[in-house]
Amino acid sequence: MGLFNRKNPEERSVEGEAHRRSQSSETEVEMGSPEQTGPEPVVAEAAEPVPMPAPAGAAADPIGDELRELEREAASPAPEPAGPARMLHKEDLRRAVKREQEAEEDGRVSADELIGPTRTRRHPFTPEPAQPAGERTMQVIAFANQKGGVAKTTTTLNLAVALSESGHRVLAVDLDPQGNLTMSQGIDPDTVEKSLYHVLVDRVPIKEIIEHREVDIAVASIDLAGAEIAMSTQIGRERSLQKALAQVAGEYDYVCIDTPPSLGLLTINALTAADKVIVPVQCEYLSMRGLVQLQNTLEMIRENLNPDVQIEGILPTMLDTRTIHAKEAVEILEENFGDLVFKSRIRKAIKFAEAPVKGSSVLKYDPQSNAAQCYRDLAEEVLEHGTTE
């Protein structure tokens, strides 16, 4: 017979009529209204589907019941979380994203954070300056770079002379055991009786070692090479130069300190005593690499010894404008340090090598030369920085 029971149309009509009568009678009995002969009106919308009751005498259908239960669960909306819980979820996400961003940082610090603005806080063990900050007139400038041969001594002497030409009282301090700054003023380091060694180690007053040349100069000798070992047992050895300069604080407007090409105790003394640091940088890759070590040393000095020291500027020196490498080096400096790079450029010139032979600065050796004008321009920049602060 097949899956469906096929009957003739007359039999199907008789059975359908009997079925409708049976449903009508059942509805009247349940509603208690014998007058109602038609079927109950169909409701347009229902809150949830009502499962049809299984026919009487039919076998239980657990699979069908389970399907109907799943349909009801799918039709009913899922409960939303409460407001505070939802907000907490967003805050957690923000914190997670923030931690993710912080984790992606490579740990490098920008130039502005390292050598830009000066920290205002003072280390708890740092003694107060001999004079209040508002009354101090003497500016101490250290010239530092771990890399040697970048014209630190040349810059120290010629800038000091340029500042002196503008009417300021200037003291140059030779803190390099090689004594090049001392020799550049015609003084033989081997013949001096007392030098900065005796000031730092034996506490000799700094006035006793100052020679009067184009500018006043605190001379050095080869003995200075043993100063670090001799000072190793002293308490407060990092402040020896600072204490010595405090004795002449009222006699000079500027102090220019030439440092050795290292980051040892002598350089730390200079940075501890300094208000500002000028970094001569030869326009070559290896010289520029010395900035990294100097930045780390300055950070240590700020944390422990001198929170007020700051970079006055980065000075490109020994610039050969004929080479592409030198031009690219200056561009890299400006890209990374911006306004910290001086606008003045110290170009290569034979005058810088000839002047020390005569025991003088290039400003005295050839006052009208371009080499001398470079340092006069630098002095103007330094003085402008001092007036705008």
LUMGU-625949 format. One record per residue (C-alpha): residue number from 0; y, x, z. Coordinates in pm, 1 decimal. Each point is the difference from the previous one (the first is absolute). Example, Ala and Ser with C-alpha at 12.3 -4.5 7.8 and 13.67 -1.06 7.14 Angstrom:
// LUMGU-625949
NODE,n,py,px,pz
NODE,0,-450.0,1230.0,780.0 .
NODE,1,344.0,137.0,-66.0 .
***
This chain:
// LUMGU-625949
NODE,n,py,px,pz
NODE,0,0.0,0.0,0.0 .
NODE,1,238.8,298.3,41.8 .
NODE,2,257.1,70.5,268.6 .
NODE,3,181.9,-331.7,-32.3 .
NODE,4,-154.6,-345.4,17.0 .
NODE,5,103.0,-158.0,-327.3 .
NODE,6,18.2,-385.0,20.9 .
NODE,7,125.1,-262.1,-238.9 .
NODE,8,357.1,-132.3,39.4 .
NODE,9,-103.5,-333.8,149.7 .
NODE,10,-194.7,159.9,285.1 .
NODE,11,290.4,241.0,77.8 .
NODE,12,250.7,-288.3,19.2 .
NODE,13,-219.4,-202.5,241.2 .
NODE,14,-52.6,292.8,231.7 .
NODE,15,373.2,88.2,-2.0 .
NODE,16,97.7,-355.9,92.9 .
NODE,17,-245.9,-2.2,292.2 .
NODE,18,131.7,332.4,124.4 .
NODE,19,362.5,-121.7,-3.5 .
NODE,20,-88.6,-310.2,195.7 .
NODE,21,-178.1,206.3,261.9 .
NODE,22,303.8,230.1,48.6 .
NODE,23,239.1,-295.5,22.3 .
NODE,24,-200.2,-167.6,275.3 .
NODE,25,-20.3,322.8,200.3 .
NODE,26,376.9,49.0,-19.0 .
NODE,27,70.8,-354.0,120.1 .
NODE,28,-227.8,39.4,299.2 .
NODE,29,166.4,332.4,103.3 .
NODE,30,361.5,-119.3,-39.9 .
NODE,31,-60.0,-339.7,155.9 .
NODE,32,183.3,-181.6,-283.8 .
NODE,33,-240.9,-236.3,-185.1 .
NODE,34,289.3,-117.5,-218.6 .
NODE,35,31.2,340.1,-167.9 .
NODE,36,-230.8,-1.6,-298.3 .
NODE,37,135.0,308.3,-187.2 .
NODE,38,-50.8,363.6,80.9 .
NODE,39,229.8,182.5,243.9 .
NODE,40,312.9,155.0,-162.6 .
NODE,41,-31.6,368.0,-67.4 .
NODE,42,235.1,226.8,200.8 .
NODE,43,206.9,224.7,-228.0 .
NODE,44,-7.8,315.0,215.6 .
NODE,45,-224.1,100.0,286.0 .
NODE,46,58.4,269.4,257.6 .
NODE,47,-341.3,143.4,-71.9 .
NODE,48,-298.0,-111.4,-203.4 .
NODE,49,-240.0,-231.2,182.3 .
NODE,50,-360.5,76.9,-76.0 .
NODE,51,-202.1,-288.9,-130.8 .
NODE,52,-272.9,-111.5,242.2 .
NODE,53,-344.8,72.6,-112.8 .
NODE,54,-193.2,-311.9,-111.1 .
NODE,55,-217.2,-163.4,263.4 .
NODE,56,-348.1,128.5,-2.2 .
NODE,57,96.8,306.2,-210.0 .
NODE,58,-126.4,340.5,95.9 .
NODE,59,236.4,243.3,183.2 .
NODE,60,193.9,231.4,-232.9 .
NODE,61,98.6,313.4,201.9 .
NODE,62,119.3,186.1,-311.1 .
NODE,63,228.8,-283.2,-96.8 .
NODE,64,137.8,-24.2,353.1 .
NODE,65,76.6,369.7,-2.2 .
NODE,66,177.4,-20.9,-335.1 .
NODE,67,212.0,-288.9,121.0 .
NODE,68,91.8,194.8,312.4 .
NODE,69,115.0,295.4,-213.0 .
NODE,70,207.0,-232.5,-215.3 .
NODE,71,178.0,-138.6,307.7 .
NODE,72,76.9,351.5,126.0 .
NODE,73,135.6,102.8,-338.7 .
NODE,74,216.7,-310.9,-25.1 .
NODE,75,155.9,44.1,346.3 .
NODE,76,291.7,260.8,10.1 .
NODE,77,-55.1,316.5,201.8 .
NODE,78,200.8,17.7,324.5 .
NODE,79,304.4,232.1,-27.6 .
NODE,80,61.3,260.1,268.5 .
NODE,81,274.1,-63.7,251.9 .
NODE,82,350.9,127.6,-66.2 .
NODE,83,5.2,296.9,245.7 .
NODE,84,-336.5,125.1,-123.3 .
NODE,85,123.3,-5.0,-359.8 .
NODE,86,316.1,191.1,88.9 .
NODE,87,-199.7,257.0,194.0 .
NODE,88,-211.2,56.7,-306.4 .
NODE,89,309.1,81.5,-208.1 .
NODE,90,133.5,236.4,262.3 .
NODE,91,-331.4,178.1,14.0 .
NODE,92,11.3,34.6,-376.4 .
NODE,93,350.2,142.7,9.8 .
NODE,94,-103.7,253.7,261.7 .
NODE,95,-307.3,90.3,-201.1 .
NODE,96,206.2,50.1,-314.3 .
NODE,97,248.9,211.0,192.5 .
NODE,98,-277.8,217.2,138.0 .
NODE,99,-136.5,30.4,-352.8 .
NODE,100,335.5,118.2,-127.8 .
NODE,101,33.9,246.4,285.3 .
NODE,102,-346.4,133.6,-71.6 .
NODE,103,100.2,67.4,-359.7 .
NODE,104,285.4,226.9,106.0 .
NODE,105,-77.2,367.4,-61.3 .
NODE,106,175.2,122.5,312.4 .
NODE,107,292.2,174.8,-172.9 .
NODE,108,344.8,-34.7,139.6 .
NODE,109,307.5,-44.0,-209.9 .
NODE,110,272.7,255.7,-5.7 .
NODE,111,243.6,-234.4,164.8 .
NODE,112,-229.6,-42.0,300.4 .
NODE,113,-63.4,367.7,39.5 .
NODE,114,329.8,166.0,-72.1 .
NODE,115,249.9,-278.9,-53.1 .
NODE,116,147.6,-195.2,290.1 .
NODE,117,19.2,180.8,331.3 .
NODE,118,-195.8,-137.0,291.0 .
NODE,119,216.3,-133.8,275.2 .
NODE,120,-239.2,38.5,288.9 .
NODE,121,-19.0,320.7,205.1 .
NODE,122,-317.2,157.6,130.8 .
NODE,123,-26.8,-56.0,377.4 .
NODE,124,-21.4,374.5,70.6 .
NODE,125,283.4,100.2,-232.6 .
NODE,126,299.0,125.2,202.5 .
NODE,127,339.9,-142.6,-68.7 .
NODE,128,226.4,209.8,-225.9 .
NODE,129,249.1,230.3,164.3 .
NODE,130,284.1,-217.9,-134.5 .
NODE,131,3.0,-373.1,-67.7 .
NODE,132,-92.1,-84.5,-357.6 .
NODE,133,340.5,-148.7,-70.1 .
NODE,134,182.7,318.1,105.7 .
NODE,135,-214.7,250.9,-187.1 .
NODE,136,181.5,160.3,-291.1 .
NODE,137,-236.9,284.1,-94.2 .
NODE,138,-251.6,-91.0,-269.2 .
NODE,139,-320.1,206.2,-8.6 .
NODE,140,-168.5,14.6,-341.7 .
NODE,141,-341.5,160.3,-46.0 .
NODE,142,-123.4,112.0,-340.7 .
NODE,143,-376.2,-36.2,-7.9 .
NODE,144,-290.5,0.1,-239.9 .
NODE,145,-346.2,134.4,66.1 .
NODE,146,-9.3,144.2,-351.2 .
NODE,147,163.1,340.5,-30.6 .
NODE,148,225.6,111.1,-281.4 .
NODE,149,186.6,-329.5,-38.3 .
NODE,150,349.8,143.8,67.5 .
NODE,151,24.2,-95.8,368.0 .
NODE,152,189.9,317.8,89.6 .
NODE,153,225.8,-21.6,-305.0 .
NODE,154,80.1,-361.9,76.4 .
NODE,155,61.6,65.3,369.6 .
NODE,156,250.0,280.1,-64.1 .
NODE,157,186.1,-148.7,-294.3 .
NODE,158,30.0,-347.8,149.6 .
NODE,159,126.2,154.1,324.0 .
NODE,160,265.0,195.0,-193.3 .
NODE,161,93.3,-309.5,-203.3 .
NODE,162,48.2,-199.2,321.9 .
NODE,163,208.6,284.9,138.1 .
NODE,164,219.8,-5.0,-313.6 .
NODE,165,73.4,-366.9,72.1 .
NODE,166,148.4,94.1,338.6 .
NODE,167,-296.1,-47.4,234.0 .
NODE,168,-127.1,240.0,264.3 .
NODE,169,-354.7,96.4,-98.0 .
NODE,170,-279.0,197.6,167.9 .
NODE,171,-301.1,115.7,-202.3 .
NODE,172,-321.7,61.8,195.5 .
NODE,173,-267.5,229.5,-144.8 .
NODE,174,-326.9,-122.8,148.4 .
NODE,175,-218.3,171.0,-260.7 .
NODE,176,-170.0,323.4,118.8 .
NODE,177,51.3,142.7,-350.2 .
NODE,178,373.0,8.6,71.6 .
NODE,179,103.9,-86.7,-355.4 .
NODE,180,303.6,-197.4,111.8 .
NODE,181,110.2,292.9,216.5 .
NODE,182,-41.2,242.0,-291.7 .
NODE,183,189.0,-236.0,-233.0 .
NODE,184,309.4,64.4,212.3 .
NODE,185,-38.2,378.4,-18.3 .
NODE,186,-166.9,45.1,340.6 .
NODE,187,-314.0,210.0,33.3 .
NODE,188,-247.4,-189.7,224.4 .
NODE,189,-157.5,328.5,108.3 .
NODE,190,321.4,127.6,155.2 .
NODE,191,100.3,-299.0,215.5 .
NODE,192,-41.3,50.1,372.7 .
NODE,193,-36.7,-363.9,92.9 .
NODE,194,-114.4,-290.2,-215.1 .
NODE,195,-122.8,-356.3,32.4 .
NODE,196,-319.9,140.4,150.0 .
NODE,197,192.8,90.9,315.0 .
NODE,198,169.9,-340.1,0.2 .
NODE,199,-325.4,-194.9,-20.8 .
NODE,200,-217.1,221.7,218.8 .
NODE,201,234.2,172.1,244.2 .
NODE,202,262.6,-278.5,20.8 .
NODE,203,281.5,229.9,-117.1 .
NODE,204,316.0,-204.9,-77.7 .
NODE,205,24.0,-65.5,-373.0 .
NODE,206,360.3,125.0,-6.2 .
NODE,207,-129.8,355.6,51.5 .
NODE,208,-186.9,3.4,-332.7 .
NODE,209,261.6,-164.5,-225.4 .
NODE,210,148.5,220.2,-274.5 .
NODE,211,321.3,-94.0,-178.3 .
NODE,212,-22.3,17.1,-378.0 .
NODE,213,87.6,-266.6,-260.3 .
NODE,214,-122.5,-237.9,266.9 .
NODE,215,-123.8,70.0,349.6 .
NODE,216,-368.5,84.9,-8.7 .
NODE,217,-260.3,17.4,278.3 .
NODE,218,-205.7,290.6,-125.3 .
NODE,219,-376.2,46.7,-18.1 .
NODE,220,-225.7,302.9,20.3 .
NODE,221,-364.1,75.0,-60.5 .
NODE,222,-59.1,-53.9,373.1 .
NODE,223,35.5,-371.5,-67.3 .
NODE,224,-352.1,8.0,-146.5 .
NODE,225,-136.8,38.7,353.0 .
NODE,226,215.4,-271.8,150.3 .
NODE,227,-261.2,-273.5,-35.9 .
NODE,228,-255.8,196.6,201.3 .
NODE,229,256.4,102.2,261.7 .
NODE,230,116.2,-360.6,39.2 .
NODE,231,-349.9,-146.2,20.6 .
NODE,232,-1.5,8.1,382.4 .
NODE,233,350.9,-136.4,46.2 .
NODE,234,60.8,-354.3,117.6 .
NODE,235,220.4,-190.3,-242.2 .
NODE,236,-41.6,266.9,-266.5 .
NODE,237,73.0,-254.4,-276.8 .
NODE,238,356.1,-43.1,133.7 .
NODE,239,99.7,365.0,32.0 .
NODE,240,229.1,-5.5,-304.7 .
NODE,241,144.2,-337.8,95.9 .
NODE,242,104.1,137.2,339.8 .
NODE,243,147.1,312.0,-157.6 .
NODE,244,213.4,-198.3,-246.7 .
NODE,245,127.3,-223.6,280.0 .
NODE,246,193.0,304.5,126.5 .
NODE,247,219.7,1.6,-313.5 .
NODE,248,14.1,-374.6,-61.9 .
NODE,249,378.9,-11.4,24.0 .
NODE,250,66.5,300.0,-225.6 .
NODE,251,-151.7,-110.4,-333.0 .
NODE,252,3.7,-302.4,-223.9 .
NODE,253,-321.7,84.1,-185.4 .
NODE,254,-306.4,210.3,78.3 .
NODE,255,-227.2,88.5,-294.5 .
NODE,256,-349.0,120.8,97.1 .
NODE,257,-219.6,193.7,-240.5 .
NODE,258,-367.0,-51.2,91.2 .
NODE,259,-311.5,201.8,-86.5 .
NODE,260,-238.2,-125.9,-272.5 .
NODE,261,-241.3,-150.6,250.7 .
NODE,262,-22.0,-286.9,246.0 .
NODE,263,-50.8,210.5,311.9 .
NODE,264,184.6,15.4,329.7 .
NODE,265,317.5,146.8,-151.9 .
NODE,266,31.4,-286.6,-248.8 .
NODE,267,-75.1,-249.6,276.5 .
NODE,268,285.6,152.9,201.4 .
NODE,269,231.5,-47.7,-297.0 .
NODE,270,-103.1,-362.2,-57.2 .
NODE,271,29.5,-76.8,372.1 .
NODE,272,354.4,135.0,7.8 .
NODE,273,103.5,-158.2,-331.3 .
NODE,274,185.0,-320.9,-64.7 .
NODE,275,-85.7,7.3,-370.3 .
NODE,276,-241.1,175.2,-233.6 .
NODE,277,67.1,110.4,-355.8 .
NODE,278,-315.4,65.2,-201.8 .
NODE,279,43.1,243.9,-290.0 .
NODE,280,-267.9,-75.8,-257.0 .
NODE,281,-70.5,216.2,-300.2 .
NODE,282,-52.7,-219.9,-303.5 .
NODE,283,-368.9,79.9,-22.4 .
NODE,284,-312.5,-181.7,110.1 .
NODE,285,-111.1,240.7,275.6 .
NODE,286,341.0,-0.8,163.2 .
NODE,287,9.8,-378.8,3.3 .
NODE,288,-336.3,-6.9,175.2 .
NODE,289,164.1,166.5,299.9 .
NODE,290,187.2,-323.4,65.5 .
NODE,291,-319.5,-163.5,127.8 .
NODE,292,-52.2,253.4,279.3 .
NODE,293,368.2,-11.1,88.7 .
NODE,294,-11.6,-379.4,29.6 .
NODE,295,-291.7,22.7,242.6 .
NODE,296,179.5,262.5,207.9 .
NODE,297,318.1,-208.6,10.9 .
NODE,298,-197.6,-299.4,118.3 .
NODE,299,-143.0,206.9,283.8 .
NODE,300,346.5,129.9,90.4 .
NODE,301,140.3,-354.1,11.6 .
NODE,302,-283.0,-123.2,217.7 .
NODE,303,10.1,277.7,258.7 .
NODE,304,311.8,215.6,-14.3 .
NODE,305,296.1,-125.5,-203.2 .
NODE,306,2.7,-369.7,-93.1 .
NODE,307,345.4,33.7,-161.0 .
NODE,308,-81.5,256.4,-270.4 .
NODE,309,19.7,-131.8,-353.2 .
NODE,310,-8.5,119.2,-357.3 .
NODE,311,344.8,72.7,-136.7 .
NODE,312,-137.5,39.1,-348.2 .
NODE,313,-241.8,166.2,-238.9 .
NODE,314,160.2,270.4,-213.1 .
NODE,315,-150.7,93.0,-339.8 .
NODE,316,36.2,376.7,-36.0 .
NODE,317,-76.9,267.1,-260.0 .
NODE,318,25.2,-265.7,-269.9 .
NODE,319,-66.9,115.1,-354.0 .
NODE,320,124.0,-282.3,-220.1 .
NODE,321,-167.8,154.9,-305.3 .
NODE,322,-348.8,-97.4,121.7 .
NODE,323,-149.5,-347.0,-9.3 .
NODE,324,-193.2,70.0,321.3 .
NODE,325,320.4,49.6,200.0 .
NODE,326,151.3,-321.5,-134.1 .
NODE,327,-316.4,-192.4,83.3 .
NODE,328,-3.0,148.3,350.9 .
NODE,329,353.4,-126.9,64.2 .
NODE,330,-94.1,-343.4,-134.0 .
NODE,331,-299.2,-14.0,236.0 .
NODE,332,222.8,94.1,294.1 .
NODE,333,248.6,-274.3,-84.5 .
NODE,334,-274.9,-257.6,-50.9 .
NODE,335,-157.4,71.4,339.0 .
NODE,336,304.5,76.8,215.3 .
NODE,337,287.2,-178.4,-174.3 .
NODE,338,337.8,59.8,165.7 .
NODE,339,-141.6,277.0,219.0 .
NODE,340,15.2,232.3,-299.7 .
NODE,341,335.7,176.4,-24.6 .
NODE,342,193.5,-54.1,-318.6 .
NODE,343,77.9,371.2,-0.9 .
NODE,344,-244.0,221.2,-188.5 .
NODE,345,-33.7,373.0,67.5 .
NODE,346,-80.5,154.9,-336.3 .
NODE,347,-155.4,339.2,-56.3 .
NODE,348,260.3,276.0,-29.0 .
NODE,349,-10.0,376.9,21.8 .
NODE,350,302.7,-15.5,229.9 .
NODE,351,-220.9,-114.5,286.9 .
NODE,352,-202.2,321.9,-26.3 .
NODE,353,302.1,226.6,-44.7 .
NODE,354,212.5,-130.1,290.3 .
NODE,355,-229.8,118.8,287.4 .
NODE,356,7.6,351.1,-142.9 .
NODE,357,374.0,1.2,71.5 .
NODE,358,-59.7,-150.8,344.0 .
NODE,359,184.9,-322.3,-79.4 .
NODE,360,-44.0,-360.6,-99.8 .
NODE,361,23.5,-106.2,-361.8 .
NODE,362,328.6,-174.9,81.3 .
NODE,363,156.1,335.8,88.9 .
NODE,364,-186.8,200.9,-263.9 .
NODE,365,107.0,-222.2,-289.6 .
NODE,366,220.9,-283.9,123.0 .
NODE,367,57.0,-149.7,-345.8 .
NODE,368,-365.5,-7.8,-105.9 .
NODE,369,-205.7,-313.0,-51.9 .
NODE,370,-231.5,121.7,274.4 .
NODE,371,283.8,-3.2,252.7 .
NODE,372,113.4,-342.7,-116.8 .
NODE,373,-349.3,-142.5,59.4 .
NODE,374,25.8,73.0,372.4 .
NODE,375,355.9,-126.4,21.2 .
NODE,376,-125.0,-328.9,-144.1 .
NODE,377,-281.4,-2.3,254.9 .
NODE,378,248.6,58.4,282.5 .
NODE,379,201.8,-301.2,-117.2 .
NODE,380,-311.0,-215.9,11.5 .
NODE,381,-87.4,117.2,350.9 .
NODE,382,353.9,-67.2,120.9 .
NODE,383,-2.2,-345.9,-162.8 .
NODE,384,-324.6,-85.9,174.4 .
NODE,385,152.4,102.5,330.3 .
NODE,386,310.2,-216.4,-44.7 .
NODE,387,-193.2,-310.7,-108.6 .
NODE,388,-229.4,-7.0,303.5 .
***
